[in-house]
């Protein structure tokens, strides 16, 4: 089956630089890519965040439906032929297998973005738009056991990361890690 769309999936801890890297990549990739993230939905006002915060609605009761819808929306975008630069944190182990199945028709390139713990905590504190401690929690668990098409080690500039992604993307081998999960 011909791959109708391409997905560059950037996975990293909260405050690791996923958004910044995605913006730089979007400006340099040779074809158009949509930059999609949970933050875009949150910041757009799509979610009734104030009502979740004040207790009108229970986030735990709605979280699974929200993420299931988000994941399926990515498939809809890609199925229409749109390339996607996805930044996402795989908070649940089963999301990897679920997304591998959903993304089966597409050309997926899975990138692990690493950042030092001290730097994550500093960025999280400066941002003040995340629950304190979420970056450290991510740091200690989200990369454990993950396999990537490309891993970006901590301590480089965004442009250095972008150069590595662009080079590895242009020279990628198939099948991708996501395709291998289903074999």
N, C-alpha and C positions, 0 to 999 in steps of 0.2 A: 504494500500500500504506500503510495506517495505521501510524504509528510506535507500537509497543507500549510502548516504554520510552524514557526520556531519559537521556543520558549527558553530564555536564559533565566534560570532560577537562582537568585542570590539568597543564600541562607546564612544567617548570622544572628548573634545575640542582639537584643535591644540596645540601641545606641552604638552599634559596631561600625556604622558608616554605609549601610546598605543603600539608603536613599541617595546619598551623595555619589556613591559609585554608580548607581543606576542612571542618575542625571548625566554624569560624564559619559557613560557608555551610550546613552540615547543620542547624545550630540555627535558621537564618533562612529557609530555603526553605519555600514554602507546601505542599509535598508531601514524603513520605518519600523520602530518598535514602540508599542504602548508601554508606559511605565505604570504598573499596577501594584498597589499595596493596601493593606488594611488601614494604614494611616490616612490614605486618600479618602477612604470611605468615612472614617471617623471624623476627619477634619472638614468634610463637606457638609456635615450636619445630617447625613442620611440616617444615622442612628439616634434614637432619643436618649442620648447620654445623660442629660440632666435627670430624666425620669428613672434611669437605672441607678444613678448616684443617690437620688433622694428616696429610693426604695419603692417607688410606684411599680416598677417592674424588677424581676429577679434575673440578673445577668446569668447566673448558673443555669437557670431553666431555659434560657434562650441562646446560650453560647454555642451549643452543638448545631442548632439550626442555622445560626448566623454563619459559622465556618463552612458548613455543608453548602449553603447557598453561595458563599464566596468562592469556594472551590469549583462549584458547577458553573459559576459565571465566567471563570477563566476558560473553561472548556467552550462556552458559548462564543467568547471573543475569538479564541483560536480556531474554532470550527468555521467561523466566518472568514478565515484567512488572515487574521491579524496576528502579527508577531508580538510577543509579550516579553517585557523585562519585568520579571516578577521578583519582588522582595518580600520575603515571608519568613516567619519563625515557625519551625515545625515543633509546636509545643506538645503534641500528642504523638506517641510512637506510631499509632495506626494511620496517621495522616500520610506518612511516606508511602505506604502500600496503596492507600486509597488514591493519592495523587498519581502514583505510577500507573494505576489502572485507568484513571480519568485521562491522563496525558498520553496514553498509548499511541494514539494516531499522530502525535506531533514529534518534532525534533527537539528534544529537551536537553539542555546543557546545565548540569547541576554544579553550582559554585559554592564552596564553603568559605565564608569570610570570617577570619579570626581577628580578635582584638585583645590586647592585654587587659587583665581584670582591673588594674588601677585606672587605666584609661576609660574603660566602660563606666566605672563608678563615677569618675570625674564628669564625663559627658552626660550621664543620667542626671547628676546633680545640677549641672548647668541648664539642661533642658527643662527640668521640673514639670514635664508633662507625662511622666510615667510613674507608676508606683515604685517607690524607692525599694531597691533590692531586686527588681525584676532582671536587670542586666546581669547581676552576679548570679542569680538563679539560672539564667540562660547559659552563662559562661560555663557553669559546672555540669550542664547536662545535655544541651542540644546537639553538640558535635559528637557525643559519645556513641560509638558504633556506626556513625554515618560514613558512607563512601561517597566521594565526589568525583566529578569529571575533572575538576580543578580545585585545589585548595590554595587560598591566599593567606600566607602567614602574617601574623601581627607585625606592625612596625613599619609599614611602607606607606608611601603617599598614595592618594587616590589615583593620581595619574599613573603611577607605577602599577597599581592594581588593574586599572583599565587597560593598560598596555598588555599585561599578562592575559587578561580575559580575551581581548581582541585577538591576540596571537593564538591562544589555545582554541578559541572559537573557530577561527579560520582553518585550523589544522586538526579539528576534532576527529575522533574515530568513532565509528558506530560498532556495536550498539552503545548507547549512553548508559550510565549507571541506572537511570530510571527504567530503561528497557530491560536491563539485566535483572532487575528485581522481579520481573514477571516470567523469567525463563526457568 
